[in-house]
Amino acid sequence: MSHDLTPFLPKPSDWFVPEIEHHGWGTAEFVDPAGVVEGPVYIRADGRGSPRIEMSVSEFSPRENLPLGLLQFLALRVTETEGAQTPLRFRPDGFNQCTRLTVETADGTFDSTQCSLAHVQGRLFCPSDHPVVLTFHATRAHFDAKEGGQPRYWVLPLQNFLSHFVQHDPKLDQHPLRIFPTPEVPENLPEPLAMRARAIANAKNRMIVFEFGDEPAFIEALHDYDQRRERLLSRQEPTTITAVMVGAVGNNSTDSDSIQEWLPLDLLPILGLVSGSEVSAPWAEIRDAQGTLVRRVHMNLGAPIFSRGKGAIDEALHRATGALLTLAQRSPWYGTSRLQVTLKHIVRGSSYTLTVEDRLSHFFRALDGLSQELVTTKPESLTDRLSAQHKARVRKALRGAGEQIEAFAKEAERSGAVEEARTLRHIAHRVRSAPNVDVGFGTKLEELLQHFGLPDATIMEQHYKQSKRTDGRTWLSALSTHRGMIMHQGFIDFRTSEADPEEVWVIANHLQDILIRIVLKMIGYDGTYQPAVSVDQVAAPLDWLTPDLPATQLGYR
């Protein structure tokens, strides 16, 4: 006897709409000159940037007499008064400042106090059959729905987040904000049939699960994730919403001014580290216990252009994204500018589309910032690392060289070469002050590695020593040289320098891997990750490097 298992097939819900449209009557308030413009408004938000807001002007109510009407109200300004005449000029700062835009729709109210008039289409002075259309740009806005109940859940639509979704938490099977709710299987079914029904019901039960405010939260892909992913990878879309992140509001305030203070927006750069691409959110939603919209807050977090890079976590292999998100919120570094900036540099430097100089620029800047923040050794000069005997000898030699160059300067001055004498004296000063030169990038990087117990410098110095390089450089001095070229001249000239392009590319991968391990340690993560120096997909612990590890394991020859 066959049984119909169709009722157990997961069906996508329609609670989330990635392309939002509103139609209503809008009122725009302006300040100089003061007045109000009204008319029907069309609003569209699709995750590619700030909402697009267009008003067809129907009514215009200035608070003073304006002979040139809407043209004078929006685009002109009185510059001076000459007798009975009032000269008008086009405003150098653009359009009249909009202080508030309110749109009443059938479903609720759209409101923004951080908006500006960006474009005007139509004739502002001459009569026309075509209406004047005003386009507004809102850096911050919110929509309050009419039908929503008490706030219960928050939602962040995720732009450009690509991952595998493999986790399952039975507590979330019937969550009202699941993209694919899990159909319930009756307990009275015969066991063989119940097993088949449960397998079918859980076919779409794939998420990334983490904790937020002591309650389970999750990330779930949209029902058309595969198509959205393909459009990103094939460059058909510059950016798009691929998934939603959902959690409980708890006792947090949901007014539009407070919501960004507690929303886990600082998890977005961590998702970028995981996936290798910048992740953002175009808006946040507050929904009630049944999943009905209460409020939507449009935020200006940026709409990053999708660029694929090497991620630190392969969810199908490591299954660790959820644990990483949970641990990140408990880290003392969570929410700090240092962690956010470091993550941004790692993610941008991981892009497959960048040149090696651009990659290294991001990694060097990240390491500079971490060294400044974490290396507690007080500033010292190079001679402070010498014995008293060698320190005295070096200072004496430099002092003598300075005096000799000073004598050259006097000779040049006597011969009338004033500019040359000035240059020689500058050189003499630099020679005398040479003992006070601070330690360089290589030394600071070495101390940073020691701070986190990473043996990379030991491995690489041994490797460079054994390779018998013709330039005689150590690994740390080579890094300092490359950093100086990139930071000061903007590129590495492989035609004239001794830099090996293949080795420099390996160095970039190695520095990326160092930064990933440092950040994961800062967060308190102790699981496995994908090393940036490995071509194959592997599950490596953070301490997979040992002092005796050959550098060939890091990609060097």
C-alpha positions in Angstrom: 0.0 0.0 0.0 1.5 3.4 -1.0 1.2 6.4 1.2 1.1 10.0 0.1 4.1 11.8 1.5 3.4 15.1 -0.2 2.2 16.8 3.0 5.7 16.3 4.4 7.5 18.2 1.7 9.0 21.5 3.0 7.4 24.5 1.3 9.0 27.9 1.3 7.3 30.6 3.4 6.6 34.1 2.1 7.2 36.2 5.1 10.5 37.7 3.8 10.4 40.0 0.8 13.9 40.8 -0.6 12.5 43.5 -3.0 10.3 46.0 -1.1 7.9 48.4 -2.7 5.7 51.1 -1.0 3.1 53.4 -2.6 1.6 56.3 -0.7 1.1 60.0 -0.2 4.3 61.8 0.9 5.1 65.0 2.6 8.6 66.5 2.4 9.6 69.3 4.7 12.2 71.8 3.7 14.1 74.4 5.7 15.6 77.2 3.6 13.2 78.6 2.4 10.8 76.8 4.6 7.9 74.9 3.1 6.3 71.6 2.2 6.0 69.6 -1.0 3.5 66.8 -1.3 2.5 64.2 -3.7 2.3 60.4 -4.5 5.5 58.6 -3.6 7.0 55.4 -4.8 9.6 53.7 -2.7 11.7 50.7 -3.7 14.4 48.9 -1.7 16.2 45.8 -3.1 19.4 45.4 -1.1 21.6 47.2 -3.6 21.9 50.4 -1.7 19.7 53.0 0.0 16.0 53.0 -0.8 15.0 54.7 -4.0 12.3 57.3 -3.2 10.4 59.2 -6.0 7.7 61.8 -5.4 5.5 63.3 -8.1 4.9 66.8 -6.9 1.2 67.6 -6.6 1.1 70.3 -4.0 3.6 73.0 -3.0 3.2 75.1 0.1 6.0 77.6 0.8 5.9 79.8 3.9 6.8 82.9 2.0 6.0 84.4 -1.4 8.3 83.0 -4.0 7.9 84.6 -7.4 9.7 81.8 -9.3 7.7 79.1 -7.5 9.2 75.6 -7.1 12.3 76.6 -9.0 13.2 79.2 -6.4 12.1 77.0 -3.5 14.3 74.0 -4.5 17.2 75.4 -6.4 17.8 79.1 -6.0 19.0 81.3 -3.2 19.0 85.0 -2.5 22.6 86.1 -2.5 22.3 89.9 -1.7 19.9 92.8 -1.9 20.5 95.7 -4.3 17.9 98.4 -3.8 14.5 97.0 -5.0 16.1 94.0 -6.8 16.7 90.6 -5.2 19.4 88.7 -7.1 18.9 85.0 -7.2 21.6 82.4 -7.9 21.6 78.6 -8.2 22.5 77.1 -4.8 26.1 76.1 -4.6 25.3 73.4 -2.1 22.8 71.7 -4.4 19.1 71.7 -3.4 17.1 73.1 -0.5 17.7 71.0 2.6 15.0 68.4 3.4 14.5 67.9 7.1 11.9 65.2 7.0 10.1 62.9 4.6 6.9 61.1 5.6 4.9 58.7 3.4 1.6 57.3 4.4 0.8 53.9 2.7 -1.9 51.4 3.0 0.4 49.1 5.1 2.1 51.7 7.4 4.2 54.8 7.6 7.6 55.4 6.1 9.6 58.2 7.9 13.0 59.7 7.5 14.7 62.6 9.1 18.0 61.9 7.4 17.2 62.4 3.8 18.2 64.7 1.0 16.9 65.8 -2.4 19.2 64.1 -4.9 17.6 64.7 -8.3 14.9 66.7 -9.9 13.2 65.6 -13.1 10.8 68.0 -15.0 10.4 71.7 -15.5 10.4 73.7 -12.3 9.5 77.0 -13.9 7.7 76.6 -17.2 4.3 74.9 -17.2 4.4 71.3 -18.5 2.1 68.4 -18.9 4.7 66.2 -17.2 4.8 66.3 -13.4 8.0 67.3 -11.5 9.5 64.2 -10.0 11.8 64.5 -6.9 14.2 61.7 -6.1 15.3 61.5 -2.4 18.2 59.8 -0.9 17.7 58.6 2.7 20.7 57.5 4.7 18.4 56.4 7.6 14.7 55.7 7.5 12.1 53.4 9.2 8.8 51.9 8.2 6.2 51.2 10.9 3.6 48.6 9.9 0.0 48.9 10.9 -0.7 45.3 11.6 2.3 44.3 13.8 2.1 43.2 17.4 4.7 43.3 20.2 8.3 43.0 19.0 9.7 39.5 19.4 12.3 38.8 16.7 14.9 40.8 14.7 16.0 40.0 11.2 19.0 41.0 9.2 19.0 40.3 5.4 22.5 39.3 4.5 24.1 40.6 1.3 26.6 38.5 -0.6 26.9 35.8 2.1 27.8 32.4 0.5 28.2 29.3 2.6 27.0 25.8 3.1 24.1 25.4 5.5 24.4 22.1 7.3 23.2 22.6 10.9 19.9 21.6 12.4 18.4 22.5 15.8 15.0 20.8 16.6 14.0 23.9 18.7 13.9 25.9 15.5 11.8 23.5 13.4 8.6 25.5 13.9 10.2 29.0 14.2 7.8 31.5 12.6 10.7 33.1 10.6 12.0 29.9 9.0 12.4 30.2 5.2 11.6 26.5 5.0 9.5 25.5 8.1 9.9 21.9 9.0 6.5 20.0 8.5 5.4 18.1 11.6 5.2 14.3 11.4 2.4 12.8 13.4 3.5 10.5 16.2 0.9 7.8 15.3 2.5 6.9 11.9 4.0 3.4 11.5 7.7 3.6 12.1 8.9 2.7 8.6 6.6 5.4 7.2 7.5 7.8 9.9 11.2 7.5 9.1 10.5 8.3 5.4 8.3 11.2 6.4 10.9 12.6 8.8 13.6 12.4 6.1 11.5 14.2 3.7 10.3 16.8 6.2 14.0 17.6 7.2 15.2 17.8 3.6 15.4 21.6 3.8 16.3 21.8 7.5 19.7 23.4 6.9 21.0 26.4 8.8 23.8 28.0 10.6 22.9 28.0 14.3 24.4 30.3 17.0 23.4 32.0 20.3 22.3 35.5 20.8 21.1 36.8 24.1 21.0 33.2 25.6 18.5 32.1 22.9 19.1 30.2 19.7 19.5 32.3 16.5 20.1 31.2 13.0 21.1 32.0 9.4 19.1 30.4 6.7 19.5 30.8 2.9 16.6 32.2 0.8 14.5 29.8 -1.1 16.2 30.8 -4.4 19.7 30.9 -2.9 21.2 28.8 -5.7 20.1 31.2 -8.4 21.2 34.2 -6.4 24.6 32.6 -5.7 25.1 31.8 -9.4 24.2 35.4 -10.4 26.9 36.7 -8.0 29.5 34.3 -9.1 28.8 35.0 -12.8 28.8 38.8 -12.2 25.3 39.2 -13.3 24.5 40.9 -10.0 27.0 43.3 -8.2 25.3 42.6 -4.9 22.2 40.7 -3.7 20.5 39.4 -0.6 21.3 35.7 -0.2 20.2 34.8 3.4 18.6 36.0 6.6 20.0 36.2 10.1 17.3 35.9 12.8 17.3 36.2 16.6 15.2 37.2 19.6 14.8 40.8 20.6 14.8 40.1 24.3 14.6 43.2 26.4 16.3 45.5 23.9 14.6 48.6 22.7 13.3 48.6 19.2 13.0 52.3 18.5 14.8 53.3 15.3 17.5 55.3 17.3 18.4 52.4 19.6 18.2 49.4 17.4 21.7 49.7 15.9 23.2 49.8 19.4 22.3 46.1 20.1 21.8 44.5 16.8 24.7 42.1 16.1 26.0 44.2 13.2 29.6 43.5 14.3 29.0 39.8 13.3 28.8 40.9 9.6 32.6 41.3 9.2 33.1 37.9 10.8 30.8 36.4 8.2 33.0 38.1 5.7 36.1 36.4 7.2 34.2 33.1 7.0 33.1 33.4 3.4 35.9 35.5 1.9 33.6 38.2 0.7 32.3 41.4 2.3 28.9 40.9 3.9 26.5 43.7 4.8 22.8 44.2 5.6 20.6 46.8 3.8 18.0 47.0 6.6 16.8 45.4 9.8 13.3 44.1 10.5 11.5 43.7 13.8 8.7 41.1 13.8 6.2 39.9 16.3 5.7 36.3 17.7 3.7 35.3 14.6 6.4 36.7 12.3 4.4 39.8 11.2 6.3 42.9 10.4 6.4 45.5 13.2 9.2 47.9 12.0 11.8 48.0 9.3 14.8 50.2 9.7 16.9 51.1 6.6 20.5 51.6 7.6 23.4 53.0 5.6 26.0 50.2 6.2 27.1 50.2 2.6 26.4 47.8 -0.3 29.6 46.0 -1.0 30.3 44.9 -4.5 30.7 41.1 -4.5 34.2 39.9 -4.9 35.1 36.3 -4.3 38.0 35.5 -2.0 39.3 32.6 0.1 37.3 32.2 3.3 38.6 31.0 6.6 35.8 28.5 7.3 34.3 26.0 4.9 31.0 25.2 6.7 30.6 21.8 4.9 34.0 20.7 6.3 34.5 22.7 9.5 30.9 23.2 10.6 32.1 26.0 12.8 30.5 29.3 11.7 27.8 29.1 14.3 30.3 28.5 17.1 32.5 31.3 15.8 29.6 33.8 15.9 28.7 32.7 19.5 32.3 33.0 20.7 32.8 36.4 19.0 30.0 38.0 21.0 31.8 36.9 24.2 35.2 38.2 23.2 36.5 41.4 24.8 37.4 42.4 21.2 33.9 42.2 20.0 32.6 45.5 18.7 36.0 47.2 18.9 37.3 49.3 16.0 40.5 47.4 16.0 38.8 44.0 15.3 36.5 45.5 12.7 39.2 47.3 10.8 41.5 44.2 10.9 38.6 42.0 9.6 37.9 44.4 6.8 41.6 44.4 5.7 41.7 40.6 5.8 38.5 40.2 3.8 39.4 42.8 1.2 43.0 41.4 0.9 41.6 37.9 0.3 39.9 38.9 -3.0 41.0 36.9 -6.0 40.7 40.1 -8.2 43.4 42.1 -6.4 47.0 42.5 -7.4 49.7 41.2 -5.1 50.6 44.8 -4.1 47.0 45.6 -3.2 46.7 42.4 -1.1 49.9 43.1 0.7 48.8 46.7 1.3 45.7 45.5 3.2 47.7 42.9 5.2 50.5 45.3 6.1 48.1 47.9 7.3 46.2 45.3 9.4 49.5 44.1 11.0 50.6 47.6 11.7 47.4 48.3 13.6 47.6 45.1 15.6 51.2 45.8 16.5 50.4 49.3 17.7 47.5 47.9 19.8 49.0 44.7 21.2 52.8 45.0 21.3 53.4 46.5 24.7 57.2 46.8 24.4 58.1 50.4 24.9 59.7 52.1 21.9 63.5 51.6 21.7 66.3 52.4 19.3 68.3 49.8 17.4 71.4 50.4 19.6 69.5 49.5 22.7 69.7 45.9 21.6 73.5 46.0 21.6 75.9 45.2 24.4 77.5 48.3 26.1 80.8 47.7 24.3 79.2 47.6 20.8 76.9 50.4 21.6 79.8 52.7 22.5 81.7 51.7 19.4 78.8 52.4 17.1 78.0 55.7 18.6 81.7 56.8 18.4 81.9 55.7 14.7 78.7 57.6 13.8 79.8 60.6 15.7 83.1 60.6 13.8 81.3 60.2 10.4 79.0 63.0 11.3 81.9 65.3 12.1 83.6 64.4 8.8 80.4 65.2 6.8 80.1 68.5 8.7 83.6 69.3 7.5 82.5 68.7 4.0 79.6 71.0 4.5 81.9 73.8 5.7 84.1 73.4 2.6 81.1 73.6 0.3 79.9 76.7 2.1 83.3 78.4 1.7 83.2 77.6 -2.0 79.8 79.2 -2.3 77.7 76.0 -2.7 75.2 77.0 -0.1 72.5 74.5 -1.1 75.0 71.7 -1.2 76.3 72.7 2.3 72.7 72.7 3.6 72.2 69.1 2.3 75.4 67.9 3.7 74.5 69.2 7.2 71.2 67.5 6.9 73.0 64.2 6.2 75.4 64.8 9.1 72.4 65.3 11.4 70.8 62.1 10.2 74.1 60.1 10.7 74.5 61.4 14.3 70.9 60.6 15.1 71.1 57.1 13.6 71.3 55.3 17.0 67.9 56.7 17.9 66.1 55.1 14.9 63.1 53.1 16.1 62.8 49.4 15.4 61.2 48.6 12.1 58.2 46.6 10.9 60.0 43.3 11.0 60.8 43.6 14.7 57.3 44.6 15.6 55.8 41.7 13.6 58.2 39.3 15.4 56.9 40.6 18.7 53.3 40.4 17.6 53.8 36.7 16.6 55.4 36.0 20.0 52.4 37.7 21.7 50.1 35.0 20.2 52.6 32.1 20.4 52.9 31.8 16.7 56.2 30.2 15.5 56.2 31.6 11.9 59.2 33.9 12.4 61.3 31.0 13.7 60.3 28.8 10.8 61.0 31.4 8.2 64.3 32.7 9.6 65.6 29.1 9.6 64.3 28.6 6.0 66.0 31.8 4.7 69.2 30.9 6.4 69.3 27.4 4.8 68.3 28.8 1.4 71.6 30.8 1.2 69.9 33.7 -0.5 72.2 35.9 -2.7 70.7 39.1 -1.2 71.5 38.0 2.3 68.1 39.1 3.6 66.2 37.5 6.5 62.5 36.9 6.2 61.7 39.8 8.4 63.9 42.2 6.5 62.4 41.0 3.2 59.0 41.8 4.6 60.1 45.3 5.7 61.5 45.9 2.2 58.3 44.9 0.5 56.3 47.0 2.9 58.4 50.0 2.2 58.0 49.7 -1.5 54.3 49.3 -1.4 53.6 52.0 1.2 56.0 54.6 -0.3 56.0 54.0 -4.0 52.8 52.0 -4.4 54.2 48.9 -6.1 57.0 46.4 -6.3 59.0 46.8 -9.5 59.9 43.2 -10.2 61.9 44.3 -13.3 64.5 46.2 -11.3 64.3 44.8 -7.8 65.5 41.3 -6.7 62.0 40.4 -5.6 60.7 37.1 -6.9 57.0 37.4 -8.0 56.2 33.9 -7.0 57.8 34.3 -3.5 55.9 37.6 -3.0 52.6 35.9 -3.8 53.5 33.2 -1.3 54.3 35.9 1.3 50.9 37.5 0.7 49.1 34.1 1.4 51.3 33.6 4.4 50.5 37.0 5.9 46.8 36.4 5.3 47.0 33.1 7.2 48.9 34.8 10.0 46.1 37.4 10.3 43.4 34.8 10.2 45.0 32.9 13.1 45.5 36.0 15.1 41.9 37.1 14.7 40.5 33.7 15.5 42.7 33.6 18.7 41.5 37.1 19.6 37.9 35.8 19.4 38.7 32.8 21.5 38.0 30.3 18.7 39.6 26.9 19.2 38.2 24.9 16.3 39.6 24.1 12.8 39.9 26.5 9.9 41.0 26.7 6.2 44.7 27.9 6.0 45.2 30.5 3.4 48.5 28.9 2.4 46.8 25.6 1.5 45.4 24.8 -2.0 43.5 21.8 -0.8 40.5 22.0 1.5 41.7 20.9 5.0 40.6 21.2 8.6 43.6 22.6 10.4 43.8 23.5 14.1 45.0 27.0 14.9 48.3 25.7 16.3 49.1 23.4 13.3 52.4 25.2 12.9 55.4 24.0 15.0 58.9 25.6 15.1 60.4 22.6 13.2 57.8 22.7 10.4 59.4 23.1 7.0 58.6 26.3 5.2 57.5 24.3 2.2 54.3 23.6 4.2 53.6 27.3 4.0 54.1 27.4 0.2 57.7 28.5 0.0 60.3 26.8 -2.2 
